[in-house]
């Protein structure tokens, strides 16, 4: 299998970081709903962390969106090179 082109590699990387940011956001939303965070930090600290998580998710969503809009998505592009 040939090595991936630079653009494809960046697209895969952006997709992975976007997925990671979205999973982190989902985790913090679960923490917020469950109330477990009160054992670990103050309300102000949790609010600041939540804002950072939301900001990171938005940044990676926008970044990944740029790569998705540049090229049509194919399953082959999303698989890392062997």
KAVENDA-V934277 format. One record per residue. N is the residue number from 1. PHI is phi in degrees with one decimal (999 if undefined). PSI is psi in whole degrees, 0 to 359 (999 if undefined). NEAR is the number of other C-alpha atoms within 12 Angstrom. Layout:
N/PHI/PSI/NEAR
N/PHI/PSI/NEAR
This chain:
1/999/129/9
2/-69.4/154/9
3/-64.2/150/14
4/-71.7/148/19
5/-68.0/160/16
6/-57.0/316/14
7/-63.8/320/19
8/-65.8/320/27
9/-63.7/317/20
10/-64.2/323/24
11/-63.9/317/33
12/-64.8/317/30
13/-62.9/315/24
14/-61.4/321/26
15/-65.0/318/29
16/-65.4/315/22
17/-66.2/324/24
18/-64.0/314/31
19/-60.5/318/22
20/-62.9/316/21
21/-63.8/321/28
22/-68.3/322/24
23/-65.6/320/19
24/-63.6/318/24
25/-61.8/316/26
26/-61.6/320/18
27/-62.6/315/20
28/-67.9/326/26
29/-64.2/318/22
30/-62.7/318/15
31/-60.0/317/21
32/-63.7/314/20
33/-67.4/323/12
34/-79.6/335/12
35/81.0/8/16
36/-66.3/337/17
37/-62.5/337/22
38/-63.8/340/16
39/-79.1/344/13
40/-115.0/335/12
41/-157.3/171/17
42/-79.9/171/14
43/-63.8/321/16
44/-65.2/317/13
45/-63.8/317/15
46/-65.8/320/22
47/-62.5/319/19
48/-65.0/318/15
49/-62.8/318/23
50/-63.0/319/26
51/-62.8/319/17
52/-62.9/319/18
53/-66.0/317/25
54/-64.0/317/24
55/-62.6/315/19
56/-63.2/317/23
57/-61.0/319/29
58/-66.3/317/22
59/-60.8/312/20
60/-70.9/330/29
61/-65.0/316/25
62/-65.8/317/19
63/-63.3/313/25
64/-64.8/324/29
65/-62.7/325/22
66/-63.5/316/19
67/-69.6/324/26
68/-67.0/325/25
69/-78.5/341/13
70/-75.0/323/14
71/-134.0/147/17
72/-64.5/142/16
73/-83.0/129/18
74/-126.6/150/12
75/-59.0/325/11
76/-63.0/327/19
77/-70.6/337/25
78/-91.5/350/24
79/-90.4/130/19
80/-65.9/154/21
81/-67.6/146/15
82/-77.6/999/8
